[in-house]
Amino acid sequence: MSNLKKVNDFRRSLMRNLTKNIGNSNVSNRGSIDKSKIKKVLICRPNGRLGNMLLITPLMEEVTKTFPDCKIDIFVKGFVAPIVFENYDNVNKIIPLPKKPFKELVKYFKVWTLIRKQNYDMVINVDQNSSSGRLAVKFSNAKYKFFGNLPENVTLEHADYDHIAKYPVYNFRYFLSQFGIEDKNEAIGLIDLKLSETEIANGKQILDKIIDPNKRTIAIFTYATAAKCFSPEWWGEFYTALKKEYPNENIFEVLPVENVSQINFEAPTFYSKDVREIGSVLANVDVFVGADSGIMHLASASKAPTLGLFSVSNLKKYEPYGNGSVGLDTNVLGVPDFIKAINKVLNK
């Protein structure tokens, strides 16, 4: 383990211990919330990963639907958020923590000062396990503060509660119910990049130069980080099966920023560093297949039917959903099962 990783692990452990009791007191009913007076909201998700930014979009939708006149600031980390929320009209300001706070201490403290100076009507922490998120809620000036966790002895019975895009919404609904806002038990929204019609049309133009526009198209993404990445041998077997099963369909590979391929670039490829451009291309495919990754979530957020391949990460927590999407456990399923899942999407 590198010294930097040791320092970061120690910092995270220390912060969790220091903040674990922040906001843990039970919420008591202190009257009702006048929804028309919630004009300025801060949502806290200080994480810089593409997938985690996309996964808070259902909560963004929930807040907007509940308080349609509000403007939302987002407390994040890194520089992905402005790209993800580019077409979210009610986003007012994105407040990013620097990626390396120890090297950018001045910027780091300026962010906390900015949060402190603002007057919010409501502040929401997305992930109850985020130390920085809980601190931001505590540090902020707001009448209503939601730290992301349920009161002790409260559990919510939903079959999909474990999903990281959904339980923040369920928890938030419970929080609001304590102030007289009824939980209507509506279906939770999909993750959404909010691509414009122009972006989708541009994506089709790019895709049509790679594949035959008169055929159905299967997109594959063969890369992922660390243990989530399947071996070249694994992908070689799967890709061979795909070509045999779908001789009359397009099969092309979306390449990662690292520009590597687990099938040795055997399929036609698409490479881009532009997140929204990648999403616009994926919005035009018939089905996307890839391991749990930011690109998998991007495909889902672009409304492509997405088949997520899970080997080590928690399927119930991260699987794609909506538009025919599903997570597939590769520890118990094999290539015939993946083909069956693709057929279900293509033949719906």
VEXGUFI-346110 format. One record per residue (C-alpha): residue in three letters; z, x, y. Coordinates in nm, 4 decimals. Example, Ala and Ser with C-alpha at 12.3 -4.5 7.8 and 13.67 -1.06 7.14 Angstrom:
2
PT  code         Z         X         Y
PT   Ala    0.7800    1.2300   -0.4500
PT   Ser    0.7140    1.3670   -0.1060
***
This chain:
348
PT  code         Z         X         Y
PT   Met    0.0000    0.0000    0.0000
PT   Ser   -0.0966    0.1399    0.3421
PT   Asn    0.1658    0.2009    0.6102
PT   Leu   -0.0033   -0.0598    0.8337
PT   Lys    0.0166   -0.3243    0.5603
PT   Lys    0.3832   -0.2378    0.5044
PT   Val    0.4517   -0.2807    0.8755
PT   Asn    0.2669   -0.6137    0.8869
PT   Asp    0.4455   -0.7434    0.5757
PT   Phe    0.7807   -0.6437    0.7232
PT   Arg    0.6926   -0.8089    1.0556
PT   Arg    0.5926   -1.1341    0.8855
PT   Ser    0.9059   -1.1384    0.6711
PT   Leu    1.1268   -1.0701    0.9721
PT   Met    0.9591   -1.3401    1.1802
PT   Arg    0.9915   -1.5985    0.9022
PT   Asn    1.3612   -1.5281    0.8674
PT   Leu    1.4130   -1.5477    1.2426
PT   Thr    1.2202   -1.8714    1.2859
PT   Lys    1.2799   -2.0606    0.9617
PT   Asn    1.5432   -2.2882    1.1174
PT   Ile    1.3570   -2.3572    1.4403
PT   Gly    1.2827   -2.7268    1.4683
PT   Asn    1.4436   -2.8198    1.1371
PT   Ser    1.6720   -3.0852    1.2804
PT   Asn    1.5833   -3.4409    1.1812
PT   Val    1.3772   -3.6444    1.4253
PT   Ser    1.5712   -3.9422    1.5506
PT   Asn    1.3981   -4.2435    1.7003
PT   Arg    1.4211   -4.1958    2.0743
PT   Gly    1.2293   -4.5025    2.1790
PT   Ser    0.8516   -4.5264    2.1772
PT   Ile    0.5611   -4.3111    2.2906
PT   Asp    0.3295   -4.4610    2.5507
PT   Lys   -0.0042   -4.3395    2.4142
PT   Ser   -0.1736   -4.3800    2.7518
PT   Lys    0.0589   -4.1169    2.8993
PT   Ile   -0.0244   -3.8431    2.6481
PT   Lys   -0.2789   -3.6524    2.8541
PT   Lys   -0.2185   -3.2880    2.7677
PT   Val   -0.1626   -3.1645    2.4115
PT   Leu   -0.1188   -2.8155    2.2682
PT   Ile   -0.2085   -2.7553    1.9014
PT   Cys   -0.0732   -2.4325    1.7542
PT   Arg   -0.2540   -2.2523    1.4724
PT   Pro   -0.2245   -1.8783    1.5451
PT   Asn   -0.4598   -1.7632    1.2714
PT   Gly   -0.7998   -1.6020    1.3153
PT   Arg   -0.9765   -1.6898    0.9910
PT   Leu   -1.2851   -1.9080    1.0017
PT   Gly   -1.1676   -2.1335    0.7183
PT   Asn   -0.8286   -2.1968    0.8756
PT   Met   -0.9873   -2.2906    1.2070
PT   Leu   -1.2203   -2.5374    1.0375
PT   Leu   -0.9349   -2.6837    0.8360
PT   Ile   -0.7502   -2.8030    1.1470
PT   Thr   -1.0421   -3.0183    1.2615
PT   Pro   -0.9112   -3.3309    1.0799
PT   Leu   -0.5880   -3.2961    1.2806
PT   Met   -0.7946   -3.2540    1.5968
PT   Glu   -0.9717   -3.5799    1.5123
PT   Glu   -0.6405   -3.7529    1.4434
PT   Val   -0.4918   -3.6452    1.7767
PT   Thr   -0.8052   -3.7497    1.9632
PT   Lys   -0.8178   -4.0875    1.7896
PT   Thr   -0.4490   -4.1515    1.8631
PT   Phe   -0.4610   -4.0283    2.2233
PT   Pro   -0.8248   -4.0791    2.3326
PT   Asp   -0.7600   -3.9778    2.6924
PT   Cys   -0.5934   -3.6469    2.6113
PT   Lys   -0.7176   -3.2930    2.6658
PT   Ile   -0.6274   -3.0393    2.3989
PT   Asp   -0.5393   -2.6729    2.4329
PT   Ile   -0.5454   -2.4689    2.1110
PT   Phe   -0.3187   -2.1700    2.0480
PT   Val   -0.4973   -1.9447    1.8003
PT   Lys   -0.5537   -1.5845    1.7009
PT   Gly   -0.8774   -1.3910    1.7336
PT   Phe   -1.2077   -1.5180    1.8663
PT   Val   -1.3480   -1.7646    1.6107
PT   Ala   -1.1985   -2.0783    1.7679
PT   Pro   -1.4387   -2.1014    2.0676
PT   Ile   -1.7278   -2.1022    1.8202
PT   Val   -1.5740   -2.3656    1.5917
PT   Phe   -1.4722   -2.5981    1.8748
PT   Glu   -1.7792   -2.5471    2.0931
PT   Asn   -1.8838   -2.9143    2.0680
PT   Tyr   -1.5356   -3.0663    2.0857
PT   Asp   -1.5530   -3.2334    2.4262
PT   Asn   -1.1794   -3.2868    2.4674
PT   Val   -1.0850   -2.9216    2.4126
PT   Asn   -0.9667   -2.7924    2.7469
PT   Lys   -0.8553   -2.4385    2.6791
PT   Ile   -0.8318   -2.1972    2.3878
PT   Ile   -0.5379   -1.9574    2.4070
PT   Pro   -0.5920   -1.6601    2.1731
PT   Leu   -0.3323   -1.4123    2.0584
PT   Pro   -0.4836   -1.0637    2.0296
PT   Lys   -0.5673   -0.9584    1.6746
PT   Lys   -0.3531   -0.6461    1.7007
PT   Pro   -0.0492   -0.7370    1.9125
PT   Phe    0.1178   -0.3958    1.8790
PT   Lys   -0.1890   -0.2332    2.0355
PT   Glu   -0.2307   -0.5006    2.3035
PT   Leu    0.1239   -0.5766    2.4101
PT   Val    0.0312   -0.6753    2.7663
PT   Lys   -0.2183   -0.9365    2.6428
PT   Tyr    0.0307   -1.0479    2.3786
PT   Phe    0.3051   -1.1256    2.6294
PT   Lys    0.0608   -1.2826    2.8753
PT   Val   -0.0246   -1.5425    2.6116
PT   Trp    0.3392   -1.6435    2.5693
PT   Thr    0.3825   -1.6555    2.9471
PT   Leu    0.0793   -1.8822    2.9755
PT   Ile    0.2170   -2.1217    2.7131
PT   Arg    0.5528   -2.1290    2.8869
PT   Lys    0.4014   -2.2070    3.2276
PT   Gln    0.2043   -2.5084    3.1091
PT   Asn    0.3495   -2.8580    3.1111
PT   Tyr    0.2384   -3.0427    2.8001
PT   Asp    0.3022   -3.3999    2.6972
PT   Met    0.3019   -3.3024    2.3303
PT   Val    0.2969   -2.9766    2.1332
PT   Ile    0.2052   -2.9677    1.7643
PT   Asn    0.2453   -2.6858    1.5150
PT   Val   -0.0078   -2.7148    1.2307
PT   Asp    0.1485   -2.4937    0.9639
PT   Gln    0.5238   -2.5198    0.9162
PT   Asn    0.5236   -2.1697    0.7638
PT   Ser    0.3732   -2.0117    1.0749
PT   Ser    0.6438   -1.8219    1.2622
PT   Ser    0.4306   -1.7818    1.5746
PT   Gly    0.3365   -2.1496    1.5652
PT   Arg    0.6990   -2.2610    1.5464
PT   Leu    0.7956   -2.0227    1.8250
PT   Ala    0.5151   -2.1554    2.0445
PT   Val    0.6437   -2.5107    2.0034
PT   Lys    0.9989   -2.3996    2.0784
PT   Phe    0.8877   -2.1907    2.3762
PT   Ser    0.6650   -2.4559    2.5314
PT   Asn    0.7481   -2.7143    2.7943
PT   Ala    0.6777   -3.0535    2.6428
PT   Lys    0.8477   -3.3912    2.6073
PT   Tyr    0.7442   -3.4293    2.2437
PT   Lys    0.7550   -3.1310    2.0089
PT   Phe    0.6415   -3.1391    1.6473
PT   Phe    0.7214   -2.8253    1.4478
PT   Gly    0.5003   -2.9162    1.1535
PT   Asn    0.7652   -2.9968    0.8957
PT   Leu    0.9159   -3.3194    0.7704
PT   Pro    1.2876   -3.3886    0.8076
PT   Glu    1.5072   -3.3035    0.5113
PT   Asn    1.4963   -3.5482    0.2201
PT   Val    1.1665   -3.6980    0.3390
PT   Thr    0.8645   -3.6759    0.1090
PT   Leu    0.5284   -3.8418    0.1568
PT   Glu    0.3554   -3.9852   -0.1462
PT   His   -0.0163   -3.9164   -0.1196
PT   Ala   -0.2316   -3.7967   -0.4077
PT   Asp   -0.4044   -3.5449   -0.1791
PT   Tyr   -0.0955   -3.4395    0.0159
PT   Asp   -0.1170   -3.0762   -0.0979
PT   His   -0.4466   -3.0187    0.0837
PT   Ile   -0.4071   -2.7844    0.3816
PT   Ala   -0.6393   -2.9968    0.5989
PT   Lys   -0.4585   -3.3189    0.5121
PT   Tyr   -0.0842   -3.2650    0.4977
PT   Pro   -0.0635   -3.1686    0.8689
PT   Val   -0.2181   -3.5096    0.9439
PT   Tyr    0.0168   -3.6924    0.7084
PT   Asn    0.3159   -3.5097    0.8588
PT   Phe    0.1970   -3.5818    1.2126
PT   Arg    0.1575   -3.9510    1.1325
PT   Tyr    0.5134   -3.9591    1.0025
PT   Phe    0.6359   -3.7875    1.3201
PT   Leu    0.4603   -4.0463    1.5360
PT   Ser    0.5965   -4.3313    1.3245
PT   Gln    0.9461   -4.2278    1.4339
PT   Phe    0.8405   -4.3135    1.7888
PT   Gly    0.6905   -4.6515    1.7142
PT   Ile    0.3281   -4.5543    1.6495
PT   Glu    0.2244   -4.7288    1.3305
PT   Asp    0.0822   -4.5265    1.0420
PT   Lys   -0.2220   -4.7313    0.9392
PT   Asn   -0.2777   -4.5180    0.6270
PT   Glu   -0.6419   -4.4623    0.7150
PT   Ala   -0.8546   -4.2085    0.5312
PT   Ile   -0.8209   -3.8608    0.6778
PT   Gly   -1.1319   -3.7251    0.8473
PT   Leu   -1.3551   -3.4545    0.7076
PT   Ile   -1.3555   -3.1000    0.8370
PT   Asp   -1.6276   -3.0926    1.0990
PT   Leu   -1.8158   -2.8225    1.2901
PT   Lys   -1.9728   -3.0987    1.5028
PT   Leu   -2.3233   -2.9555    1.4875
PT   Ser   -2.5605   -3.1054    1.7422
PT   Glu   -2.8943   -3.2588    1.6450
PT   Thr   -3.0652   -2.9642    1.8134
PT   Glu   -2.8650   -2.7152    1.6080
PT   Ile   -2.9457   -2.8964    1.2830
PT   Ala   -3.3155   -2.9078    1.3730
PT   Asn   -3.3143   -2.5356    1.4503
PT   Gly   -3.1410   -2.4741    1.1180
PT   Lys   -3.4191   -2.6610    0.9391
PT   Gln   -3.6819   -2.4462    1.1084
PT   Ile   -3.5040   -2.1310    0.9911
PT   Leu   -3.4596   -2.2642    0.6384
PT   Asp   -3.8223   -2.3771    0.6087
PT   Lys   -3.9327   -2.0162    0.6618
PT   Ile   -3.7250   -1.9087    0.3612
PT   Ile   -3.7935   -2.1842    0.1088
PT   Asp   -4.0502   -2.4505    0.0234
PT   Pro   -3.9624   -2.7464    0.2494
PT   Asn   -4.1124   -2.9885   -0.0032
PT   Lys   -3.8544   -2.9054   -0.2697
PT   Arg   -3.4821   -2.9722   -0.2994
PT   Thr   -3.2664   -2.6749   -0.2051
PT   Ile   -2.9618   -2.5162   -0.3665
PT   Ala   -2.7731   -2.2624   -0.1539
PT   Ile   -2.5448   -2.0085   -0.3203
PT   Phe   -2.2899   -1.7740   -0.1668
PT   Thr   -2.1955   -1.5027   -0.4133
PT   Tyr   -1.9351   -1.3163   -0.2079
PT   Ala   -1.5663   -1.3732   -0.1320
PT   Thr   -1.2685   -1.1588   -0.0397
PT   Ala   -1.0579   -0.9654   -0.2895
PT   Ala   -0.9743   -1.1437   -0.6160
PT   Lys   -1.1635   -1.4572   -0.5116
PT   Cys   -1.4923   -1.2696   -0.5518
PT   Phe   -1.6619   -1.3176   -0.8885
PT   Ser   -1.8213   -1.0140   -1.0531
PT   Pro   -2.1954   -0.9365   -1.0560
PT   Glu   -2.1897   -1.0081   -1.4308
PT   Trp   -2.0384   -1.3524   -1.3724
PT   Trp   -2.2913   -1.4382   -1.1036
PT   Gly   -2.5763   -1.2889   -1.3073
PT   Glu   -2.5063   -1.5325   -1.5904
PT   Phe   -2.4736   -1.8263   -1.3528
PT   Tyr   -2.7871   -1.7394   -1.1548
PT   Thr   -2.9898   -1.7072   -1.4752
PT   Ala   -2.8720   -2.0541   -1.5785
PT   Leu   -2.9594   -2.1947   -1.2359
PT   Lys   -3.3154   -2.0632   -1.2509
PT   Lys   -3.3596   -2.2063   -1.6005
PT   Glu   -3.2142   -2.5478   -1.5117
PT   Tyr   -3.3888   -2.5821   -1.1731
PT   Pro   -3.7359   -2.4233   -1.1978
PT   Asn   -3.8739   -2.6723   -0.9454
PT   Glu   -3.5963   -2.6426   -0.6838
PT   Asn   -3.5383   -2.3831   -0.4167
PT   Ile   -3.2497   -2.1467   -0.4818
PT   Phe   -3.1561   -1.9125   -0.1980
PT   Glu   -2.8573   -1.6936   -0.1193
PT   Val   -2.6549   -1.6973    0.2012
PT   Leu   -2.5409   -1.3404    0.2605
PT   Pro   -2.1992   -1.2423    0.3979
PT   Val   -2.1542   -1.0350    0.7110
PT   Glu   -2.1144   -0.7343    0.4794
PT   Asn   -2.4773   -0.7926    0.3706
PT   Val   -2.4060   -0.7576   -0.0013
PT   Ser   -2.5230   -0.9628   -0.2980
PT   Gln   -2.3596   -1.0127   -0.6367
PT   Ile   -2.7045   -1.0901   -0.7820
PT   Asn   -2.8635   -0.7785   -0.6324
PT   Phe   -3.0722   -0.9773   -0.3791
PT   Glu   -3.2816   -1.1371   -0.6545
PT   Ala   -3.3058   -1.4722   -0.4730
PT   Pro   -3.4550   -1.5346   -0.1273
PT   Thr   -3.1826   -1.4601    0.1269
PT   Phe   -3.0575   -1.5710    0.4649
PT   Tyr   -2.8468   -1.3422    0.6818
PT   Ser   -2.6844   -1.4150    1.0152
PT   Lys   -2.3699   -1.3226    1.2049
PT   Asp   -2.3868   -1.6448    1.4056
PT   Val   -2.1397   -1.8931    1.2545
PT   Arg   -2.3018   -2.1992    1.4065
PT   Glu   -2.6484   -2.0829    1.3010
PT   Ile   -2.5276   -2.0390    0.9418
PT   Gly   -2.3769   -2.3867    0.9581
PT   Ser   -2.6984   -2.5344    1.0955
PT   Val   -2.8955   -2.3893    0.8035
PT   Leu   -2.6431   -2.5163    0.5478
PT   Ala   -2.6568   -2.8637    0.7044
PT   Asn   -3.0101   -2.8873    0.5654
PT   Val   -2.9480   -2.7966    0.2005
PT   Asp   -2.9053   -3.0438   -0.0839
PT   Val   -2.6079   -2.8643   -0.2362
PT   Phe   -2.4045   -2.5495   -0.1666
PT   Val   -2.2291   -2.3517   -0.4407
PT   Gly   -1.9850   -2.0705   -0.3643
PT   Ala   -1.6392   -1.9311   -0.4190
PT   Asp   -1.3432   -2.0261   -0.2016
PT   Ser   -1.4184   -1.8601    0.1316
PT   Gly   -1.4758   -1.9237    0.4992
PT   Ile   -1.8442   -1.9850    0.4260
PT   Met   -1.7509   -2.2469    0.1656
PT   His   -1.5478   -2.4307    0.4309
PT   Leu   -1.8338   -2.3818    0.6791
PT   Ala   -2.0748   -2.5494    0.4362
PT   Ser   -1.8343   -2.8399    0.3989
PT   Ala   -1.7856   -2.8620    0.7765
PT   Ser   -2.1646   -2.8714    0.8140
PT   Lys   -2.1686   -3.1805    0.5869
PT   Ala   -2.3482   -3.0103    0.2979
PT   Pro   -2.2370   -3.1347   -0.0471
PT   Thr   -2.0202   -2.8373   -0.1414
PT   Leu   -1.9139   -2.7158   -0.4840
PT   Gly   -1.6266   -2.4703   -0.4445
PT   Leu   -1.5561   -2.2229   -0.7254
PT   Phe   -1.1848   -2.1500   -0.7676
PT   Ser   -1.0366   -1.8798   -0.9880
PT   Val   -0.7180   -1.7545   -0.8167
PT   Ser   -0.6562   -1.9650   -0.5055
PT   Asn   -0.4952   -2.3080   -0.5094
PT   Leu   -0.7686   -2.5652   -0.5749
PT   Lys   -0.5633   -2.8652   -0.4607
PT   Lys   -0.4841   -2.6887   -0.1344
PT   Tyr   -0.8293   -2.5620   -0.0409
PT   Glu   -1.0974   -2.7578   -0.2277
PT   Pro   -1.3849   -2.9035   -0.0231
PT   Tyr   -1.3965   -3.2813    0.0053
PT   Gly   -1.6282   -3.5529    0.1308
PT   Asn   -2.0079   -3.5840    0.1048
PT   Gly   -1.9909   -3.5383   -0.2729
PT   Ser   -1.7995   -3.2111   -0.2436
PT   Val   -1.5576   -3.0982   -0.5129
PT   Gly   -1.3572   -2.7952   -0.6253
PT   Leu   -1.4272   -2.6485   -0.9710
PT   Asp   -1.1635   -2.4514   -1.1634
PT   Thr   -1.3523   -2.1628   -1.3244
PT   Asn   -1.0539   -2.0811   -1.5455
PT   Val   -1.1130   -2.3959   -1.7508
PT   Leu   -1.4767   -2.4804   -1.6700
PT   Gly   -1.7953   -2.2927   -1.7530
PT   Val   -2.1592   -2.2756   -1.6492
PT   Pro   -2.2554   -2.6060   -1.8210
PT   Asp   -1.9851   -2.7801   -1.6158
PT   Phe   -2.1179   -2.6274   -1.2934
PT   Ile   -2.4701   -2.7419   -1.3788
PT   Lys   -2.3356   -3.0909   -1.4498
PT   Ala   -2.1629   -3.0958   -1.1088
PT   Ile   -2.4836   -2.9871   -0.9342
PT   Asn   -2.6798   -3.2555   -1.1184
PT   Lys   -2.4294   -3.5171   -1.0068
PT   Val   -2.4984   -3.4252   -0.6443
PT   Leu   -2.8766   -3.3922   -0.6772
PT   Asn   -2.9161   -3.7137   -0.8736
PT   Lys   -2.6761   -3.9348   -0.6813
***
